[in-house]
Amino acid sequence: MKYIINNIKSLFCGTMLLLAGGASLTSCTDWLDKDPDSIVAEDEAFKNFRNFQGYIEEMYSLIPDKEKANYCTSWNFGDDAVHNTEGYAHMDHQVDLGNYRDLWKNNQCWIGVGANSNLWKSAWYCIRKCNMGIEHIGSLVGTDEERELLLGQLYFFRAWWHFEMMCYFGGLPYIDKAFAADEIPQLPRLSFQECADRCAEDFNMAYSLLPMDSQAWDETLAGMQTSGNNQLRVNKFMALCYLGKCYLYAGSPLMKEFEKTKDGGVAQLLGASSNGKTYDYDATYCRKAAEALGKALDLVINNRVNYHLAEFKYSNLYDHEKDENSETNYSDNFYTRKQNWKQPGTCEAIFRGLSNGDGSNWNCSKIFGPKVLGIVPHDNIIHHPTANLIDQYGMANGQPIYLVKNGQYVLNPDSGWDPTHPYKNRDPRFYHDIVFDGFHYVLNTENFTDAQKALKLDYCSLYTGGAMRDVDQGSSTGYFIQKLIPHQCNEYDRWCYGWENSNCFHSYLAYMRLPDIYLMYAEALAAIACSEGQTSYYKDRQTYCPSMSGVEAINALRDRVNTADFPMEHVPAQFLNSPRDFMDVVRRERAVELAFEGFRWNDLQRWLLLTEPPYTVKYSHEFERIENDDWYKSHDPKDAQVSNFRKKELITRNLDAKHYWFPLPDKDTYLYKGFNQNPGW
């Protein structure tokens, strides 16, 4: 909050700087050190569309890049990821320890004090920019269309920055005024739901003012000046999708349960427990969510926006080699290569910030693979998936491997999963996302050392005791992930498809992509049914989206990955008899489709499962090989037979109710009565 007041009192005191054709506000103290010729009066910055749009452009650049907040950033706080031991100082491991306060001194996290743009600092800065812009819109000399485009962006960003902070810190003061430099605001914290209502008002305003999508932006007179380059500009469809997300989060079990008791507008968490309330949603908010998300899906299905699901067609799925007949590519959601530094996201990315492709080459591309004998160089830090995440990837027949009953994972007898062939007949996304035992990791071994050849490091030895199971330089869980960074980003394949500049390798994670809309829509329908004891909403296609029911939304994602070589079936009928059973399907689907994209912690949090077993235990898979090493050179590793396949506990997270929110900076909570610390901190 100190940063809020600093911004209000000094950072936005009316001086401005034109940078790269756009106006940005500077602090009074910073202004004293600047060349007077660089200072531009307010009426200059806001006088015409070009200057005003330049003023707004800065907010796009301040959207944090989760993957590149620092040299080795942390963004997966759920039960889906774990660091090797040399990464234990990073924020994701500190979350495992319950040390949430480390957020305010750990510069490897995009939320708190990341070295580059971070959420907390950028949000208050940009909220102030939004309010300044809204209050100065009358200064604009321009057309009604230009005024609507500017206001639409300002309202969207004011809501978006508030909402992103709410997801980690709970309800906050909703700042809708540019306070005078000598005025100290006394704004009490709102509850999450109260804050969500304010966000919804702004998202609705943005929806009413903005063009539908980037193509519609191109067709405006103002947008024609940047025709073909409007993909990242906020639009009507983005506002509609975030409106639905805002309502769904507000209606989630955490937000409903802790709306009941407040202390100065802050949800009281102390002593709280989920008490089996994970299916207890606020039906009123979920209906609003279903209405917005259903409307968005109807636009997609009827081709009224330029968003659609990317194709899952590969000539070699393990190597992410695109089929020559494929127009779009699933992997392009997460990284691009040999595409002239094109920003990832393809036709699915709904909301993204600006991204520097060069940052992918040096750090981000080197933190996912094995460090054994320099297979992947750079610092000895590895992000890898837990066996928990692996077990979320179900079977090709549509069945989950495990069900959760009484706080434990129970083997699903209908899955057909065989522990002697654990990687056979799995969800196709497993083969795209996960590096498992026997995987052909290094394709070019021409320059292998004798030591690397002796250990046969071109193929992954991830069985118990294997060369790549070292807890420091390998994987403690038995897996690596290549969903976000392909395995060719190693020292020996980098020239062909890795991080060398000639390949223009660029990685980036969107804040929202289209499958999330399918998943949130299905969740909203299931939530309504769970809360009202009905069984029809998750099937109903008429009330909220004439083109699609809840189960059809899930099946659409499965149809996308269904191929002849890697089949994937629909949701089995046995899970459609109970809204709670269907809700479990939706949640498993979220874990798989959005794996490693940074949503798992927020999901477990809002579902009141963050402190509940079995989600508090991270584990590995242990097993012994039966096939000899040479077998993998001529066979598909998914067909390998193993023995003694089992789970091993790695970390138990002893979290309690206070860990449902991150703490605010202590120094900020002392500034005035009403800006209270989150309970328990």
Disulfide bonds with the S-S distance in Angstrom:
Cys13-Cys28 1.74
